Amino acid sequence: MYHVSFPGLGIYDLQINPVAFSIGDFTVRWYGVIIAAGLVLAVVYAMLVSKKRFGVDPDKLLNCIIVGMITAIIGARAYYVAFQWDEYRNDLGRILRFDEGGLAIYGGLIGALIGGLIVAKVSKMNIPALLDVAVLGFLIGQGIGRWGNFMNQEAFGTPTDLPWGMVSENTGGVAVHPCFLYESLWCLLGFVLLHFFSKYQRKYDGQIFLMYLVWYGAERMIVEGLRTDSLMTPIFNLRVSQVLSAVIMIVGLAALIINFVRKKDTIEVPIIKNERKRA
């Protein structure tokens, strides 16, 4: 049980139990419940808009989602382990101990994309359009899923005197940046904006995907700098997520500008080359 407060907002002693319920020795934590809820809502949304708005077959999309879920878990774990190798190299069996925690969101996104794109390629789907659908789902899942970090009292930042500073046992009784909240609000806002943009202003397949790279990359690059639990690169003592965020933001912005200048009707990136022109 955690006792959480936001003194600057006049909110005191919120009692947070990270365990949702238990059945015998089997324990279900709120983190998993919230992640699952975000995933379900993302899938429902994607299935509703995929055909009419993006021309993506819902049945083929579901196949991508199923495989992507599996590869997302693998990717999230592999990413975390790769940058925390010293903790696992002498006990490789711990790599499979998912109950100990240790999943990285970027690894999950990369894993989901790899798995989903493989299925899409085999199924001869319109990959740029598929990516547009996928990232809208990502924003829903990320926006909701970050509240799992709140229930675990993790993913917070450095001390702050801002009114929304969060205090709990895990923060050492000091008010800190609620980084989970920043990312949740940013992702949910991004979903709303890109939802309406995709409905009324989308010019070509893959445009929403590129806008997502810029939107999420910019936020994560800034917020990651506030966190105290970041994975670090083995050289230069740089935060992994900040470096990756800067790269994807620059790539996304460059591609948007190039496509705007050339007035293309699809994104021209070799690994996600469109299978056909939009009708």
C-alpha positions, 0 to 999 in steps of 0.5 A: 500500500502506498500513501500518495499526495499532491500537496500543492493541489491540496490532495493528501493521503491517497491510498494506492494498493498496487494489487488489484486482487488475488486468487490463492497464490495468484496475484493480479496487479493493477499495472497489468489490468491497466495495460490490458485495458489500454490494449483492449481500447486501442484494438477496439478503436483500430478495428472500428476505423481501419477499413473506412478511414485507412482502407486496412482489412480488419481481419488482416489487422487483427492478425498483425495485432495478435503477433505484434502483442507477442513480439511486443513483450519479447521486445520490451524485455529484450530492450531492458535486458540489453541495457541492464546486462550486468544484472543478468549475465551471471544468471541468464534464467532471470531473463525469463522472470517477467514477474520481477519487472523490467519491461521497456516501452520503446522495446515494446513498440519496436517489437510490436512493429516488427511482428506486425510488419512481418505479418503485413508483408506476408499478407500483402497489406498497405503497410504505410496505412497500417502504420497510421492505424497502429500509432493511433492505437499506440497513443491510446495504449500509452496514454492509459497504460502509464497509469499503471506506473502510478499504481506501482509508484514508479516512472517519476522524476527529480524533485520539484516545487511545482504545484503538481509535485507528487509525494509517496514512500517511493519518492522518499517523502519529497515532491517529484515530477509525476512523469507518468502523468506528463506522458499520459496526458501528452499521448492522450492529447496526441491521440485526439489531435491525430484522430481528427487530423486523420479524419479530415486532413490526412494527405497520404498513407503514413503521414500519421505515423510520421507525425506520431514519431515527431509528437512522441519523440519530442515529449519523451526526449524532454520528459526522460531527462526528468526521470531518475530510473532511465536506462543508460547507454554504455558510452557517453553516459547518455539516456537511451530513450532520449537518444532514440527519441531525438533520432525518431523525431528528426527522422519523422520531421525530415520525412514530413518535410520531404513529402510536403515538398514533393507532395507525395501520396505515400511515404517513401521509406524503403522498409515500409514501402507502400504496396499500392497507391491509394485509390 
